[in-house]
Amino acid sequence: MKLLLTVMMLFTFAAADDIYEDDLSAKEAYTMQQKGEAIIVDVRTTLEYVYTGHGVGFINIPAFYWTYEPKSVKDRVKSADYEIQKGSVKDHKSSQKLYNAKEVPNKNFVNEVMEAMKLKGVDKVILVCRSGPRSMAAANILAKEGITAYNLEDGFMFGWKEEKMPWGGY
């Protein structure tokens, strides 16, 4: 629930102050990438990038990291006992309640994106996350630094994959 609220807050924050260049479809982003006009930076966590796949040529530079502090051992033992009694594992949302999730901004995000742009010889960057809110926030962060930044509309899952752009890696 906390994760959902945080993502919603990011979306609300990003939508209120959108200063990045524009939202692009996956086809538009892929065309710009293939022509060497822009790089595509995947702002998801490294685990998301590795375990849920990514688009061809995406450069993983997380905009935010997540830390998960476990609640008390007593709570975790109680949860394990409950699973034993029920004979099944709790669902994802219930298991999340055993941890306090905290979002931590990547302090090196802007510098790492600029370095990647320099290495590729481009002056534009397209940001992508799972479904859009984090990449919108990241695009705004870069735009505030004077970088020409775009957001991949609907993100990796609902934009890139739905438009059947090349991807893999999980």
N, C-alpha and C positions, 0 to 999 in steps of 0.2 A: 504494500500500500504506500509506504514511504517513497519507494522508487517511482511509482506512478505519479504521486503528488509532485515529486521533484521534476520529473519530465514535463508534467503539465505546467509547472511554474516556469521552467525553461522556455517552453513554447509561448507562454503568455508574455514573458519578458522579451523574448526575441521578436514576437509579433508586434509589440508595442513600439519598438525602436528599430525596425528593420532599415538598415542603411546599406546593406550589401547590394551588389549590382542587380541580381535578378534570380529567379528560380528557373532551372533548366530541366527539360525532360531528359530521360536517360539517353535517348538517341542524340539529342543536341550535345550533351556532355561527352558522349563517346566520340562523336564527330570532332569536337574541339580537341579532345585528347589525341586522337589518331592523326590529326593535322599538325600536332605539335604546338597548338595554340595555348594549351593549359594542361596542368596536371590535375589529377583527381586525388584528393586526400581524404582518406577514410578516418573519421574522427572517433570511431568506436574504440572501446577498450581492445587491447591486444587479444584477449580471450575471445571476444566476439568476432574479431577479424579472422582468427585462426579456426575457431570451432563452428562458426555459422557460414563460413565462406566469404568471398569478396569478389569484386569485379576485376576483370583483367586490367593490370597496370595500376591498380589502386595502391597508394602509398599510405601505410598506416602510421598516423601521427595522432595519438589520442589527445582530445581536447580536455578531457576530464578523466580522472581515475576514481575508482570506488574502493573504499575500505569497508570491511565488515567486521565490526567488533562483536564478538559473541556475548550474549547475555549470560547470566549466571550458570554455573555448572548445574545447580539445582533445577533451573528451567529446562536445561538440555536433557537431564536425566528424566525429568517428568515427561518430556516429549517422547523420549525413547520408550519409557514404560507404557505410555499411551499406545504407541505403535505396536508394541508386543501384545498388549491386551486386544487390540483390534485386528491384529494379524496382517496389517498392511502399512505401507509407508504414507506419511502425510503428503498432501499435495504441495506444490511449489510455494504457493502463497502462505500456507501454514508454516512451512519450514523457514521462510524468510523472517517470520516473527521471532525467531531465535537469535536474530542479529540486528545490530544497529548499523544501518548503512549510512555512509557519509560520502558525499561527492567532494573531490579535491581537484581543483583546476590544475592542469599541466602548466607549470610556470615557464616551461621552455617552448610552449606551443608555437607562438608567433615566430620565434627564432628558427625553430625546426622547419616550419613551413617555408620561411624565406630561404633557408639553406636548400631545401628540396627544389624550390623554384629556380634558384641560381644554378644548381647542378643540371637541371633540365633546360635551362635557357628560356624560361617563359615568364610572362608578367601577369598571368591570370591563374587563379586556382578555383577548383570546383570542390566543394565540401560535401561529404556524404556520411550519413549515420544509418541506423536501422530503418527509421521511418520519417525522419525530417527535423524534429525539434532540436536535437543537439547540433546538427550541422548548420541549422539556421543561426543558433547562438554563436557557433564558431565563425561563421561567415561574418556576423556582425563584429566580433572581436577583431578579425583581420581587417575589415573595412575601416574600423576606427583607427587602425594603424596605417591607413592609406593604401592597403593592398586591394587590388581588384579581385573580389571574391564573389562566387556564385554558390547557390545552394542546389543540390540535386533534389528536385521535387519528388516527394514521397519516399525518399531514401533508397537504401539497398533492397530491402525486402519487397516494398510495394511499388517501387519505381524501376530500378535496374532489373531485378529478376522478372517482374511482371511484363516489362517490355522486351524480355528475352535477349538481353545483352549478354555477352560472354562472361561467365563467372565459374567459380569452382573453389577448391581449396579446403573443403571440410572432410 
